[in-house]
Amino acid sequence: MKTKTKIIIALFVVSFVGLMFVVKTAERNGSDIIGQSYRILGITQREKLHDLKAAGEGNSIYDENAYASSDKTDQLIEDYVESVKDIFKGNEHLLEAVDDAELNIDLKMFKSGDEFRFDDMFWDITVEQVKNLVPYSLLEEPDKPQSFEDYTYYVSEDNYNLYGQTATATFKFLEDQLKEVELDFSSAKKPKALYDSIVEALVDICGDEGELFQNETTGLAGYKWEKGNTMLQVSTDGTQVVISVGLK
């Protein structure tokens, strides 16, 4: 058995045992703890692959050219997720908090080596691969700008949270390849204050070599950084704030 497979199985076993404990605790303390612990235990492929990568064993799986050949790993993860579902049969109410959970944003997640990424995802991966990497469902969005009619949009079912403000994530694909991810804070109560806070934080993370820009089509204006063939930008029109990361 290969080392990386052993590590995956070991991670599954540890998480499985922990999850059993969480279920028993949740039965006593209510659904709130299960909503948090369900994510913390890390049953998504993204978190498993991150653990492997950190251990120096996951490069061959996490490499953008190896996704297509990771069927064995995918099957192990699918089997594990099914086993988790079995645990909650008859106790589905304990998972209600998961549906309303928000994912906290760490702005450092956009910077990865010599390029910008969204949560360490490689660009040009497929819709199915992204679905395996995110801890929520993706819903296809039929409405999109005419200039992007060749693109396919998928929107996160769960919200992201930053500085107490919520955003949805839109994943943009061209010919089934991920090209851009956009976080839209359309319900921000104080857009200008949120924009200023994000820019200040990103300058600390990415440096002050960014530049101001204005999009005449959308009316958005803001600050952007470029690294290699990728870009990161934060913009506002005074009523909403948008963070975009993707290929140029």
N, C-alpha and C positions, 0 to 999 in steps of 0.2 A: 504494500500500500504506500502511495507517495506521501511525502511529508506534508504537503499542503492539504491533502485529503484528510489525513489524521488530525490536523489542526482544526479543519472545518467541523469534523465530527465531535472533537473535544469541545469546541465552542457551543455546538448544538446541545450537547449533554449538559454542560454547565448552565446554559440559558434555560433549558427544559426544567431542570431541578429548581432553579430560581423562580420560574414561572409558576410551578406547582405551589411553592410557598406563597407567592403573591396572591394566587387564587384563594387559598384558605384565609389569608389575611383580609382580602377584600370582602369575603363573605361575612366577616365580622365588622369591618370598618366602612363598608359601602363602596360604591362604584368609583369614587374620586381617585382612590389610590390605584385602582386597576388602570384607569385611563392614563395615568402618568407612567406606571411601571411597565405597561404593555410596550411603550416606546423605548423606555430606558433599557429593557432587557435585550433590545437589538435583534429583532427577528427578521430584519430586512436584509436583502442581499448587499446593499450598499455598506451597511455597518460590518457585515461579515468580511467583505472584501477589504475594507479599511483596516480591520484587525490583521488580516493576512499580510497586507502591504506593510504595515508597521513592523510585523515580525520578520520581514524580509522574504516571506514565502509567497506573497501574492502577486508579484510582478507579472508572472506569466498569465495569470487570470485577469488581472486588472488592466493589462496592456490593451490598447484599443484594437489591435489586430487579433487578440486572443478571445474576444467576446464570443465570436461565432463558434469557437472550438471548446467552449466551457460547458457543454451540455451536461456532463457528469456533475459538475458543481451546481448547475441550475436545478438538476433533479434532486440533489440532496437538500437544497434549500426549499424546493417545493414540497418535498416530503415532510420537512420540519414544520413548515407553515401549516400543512394539513393536520399534523399532530397537535399543534397549538389550538386549531379550531376544534378538534375533538375534545380538548380539555374543557372548553366553554359550553359544550352542548348542555342545554338545560339551564345555563347561567348567562345567556346572551345579554341580559340586562346589565351585567357587570361591565360590558364594553361600551355602554352608551357614552361615557365620557370621552372615549377615543374619537368619536365622530366630531365632537366639538373642540377637540384639542387644537392648540395653536403651536406652531413651531417657531422657536426663538431664532432670530437671525444673528449670526456672528459675521460681521462685515469682513473679517479676515478670510472667510471661506472663498472670496472671489479671487484671491491672489494665490497662484499655484505655480511655483517655479518660474519659468520664462514666459508664461502666458496667463491670461485671466480665464477662470472657469467658474461654473456654478457648482458649488459644493464638491469640487474635485472631479466632476464628470468630464470625460473626454468629449470633444466635439465630433460631430458626424456619426454618433451612435444612433441606433434606430429607436422608434417609438417604443417597441417592446422592451428594449434594454433599459430605457429610461423608466418605464413602468416598474421594472424589477428593482430599480435603484431608489425610488422614492417611497416614503412610508405612508402614502395616501393614494387614492384613486385619481386618475386623470380623465377629464371629460373633454371630448372634442368640441371645439368652439367653431360654429359655422360662420359667425360674423367676423370679418376681418377687412382691413383696408384693401381697396382695389389694387393698390400697388403691390400687395402681397398675395394676390389671388392664386399664385402657384404654390404658396406655402400651406401647411396644415398646422393649425393651432390646437394645443391641448392645455386646459386650465386645471390647476390644482383644486381638488375638492376641499382641502383643508386650507386654513389661513396661516400666513406667516406673521410673526410679531416682531416689531422693532421699535424701541422707545415707547412702548405702550400703544403703538399704532399698528393696524392690521393691513395685510396685503395679500393678494392672490398672485400666484406664479403662472405665467403663460410660457409654455415651451413651444418654440417655433421650429418646424421641420420643413426642409426642402428635399423632395424625393426621398423621404423617410430617413433623413439625416438631420441631427440636431444642429441648428445654426445659431440660435439665440434663446436666452431666457430673460423674461421681464417680470419684475416685481412691481405691481401697481398699487400704490397707496391712495386709491381714489376717495377713500372715506376719511382721510387725515383731517383732524380737527383744526390743526394749525400747520398748514402746508409749508409756509415759509420757515417756521422754526424747525420743522422736521428736515427740510432740505438743507438748511444751514448745519444742523447737527450731523447729518450724513456726510456732507462735503468735508467738514472739519475732521471727522473720524477717518474718512478715506484718504485725506491728505497725509495724515499720520501713518496710515498703513501703506499707501502706494507712492507717497512722495508728492512734492509740489510741482512735478513736471507736467501735470495735466494742463488742459487749456479750456477756455470757455467756448461754447458753441450755441447755435440757435437753429432750430428746425422750422423752416418757414411753413412746411406742410402741416405739422401737428401743433405748432405754436409753442412747443416745449423748448426751453432754454436751460442750459446748465453747464456742467463741468464733466470733462471726459479724459480718460487715460488710454494710452495705447501700449501694447506690449506684444512684439512679434506680429502675428496675424490676427490678434484679438483686441477687443476694446471693452472698456468698462465706463459707463456713464451714469450720472444721476442728473435728473432734470425735473423741472416744474413749470406749470403754466399759471401758477398762482392758486389753483384749486385742487391739484393733485400732485403727487410726487412719484416719479418712476425711476427705478434702478434697472439698467439694462446691461447684460454681459453677453458677449458672443463674438462671432467671427466678423472681421471687417468686410 
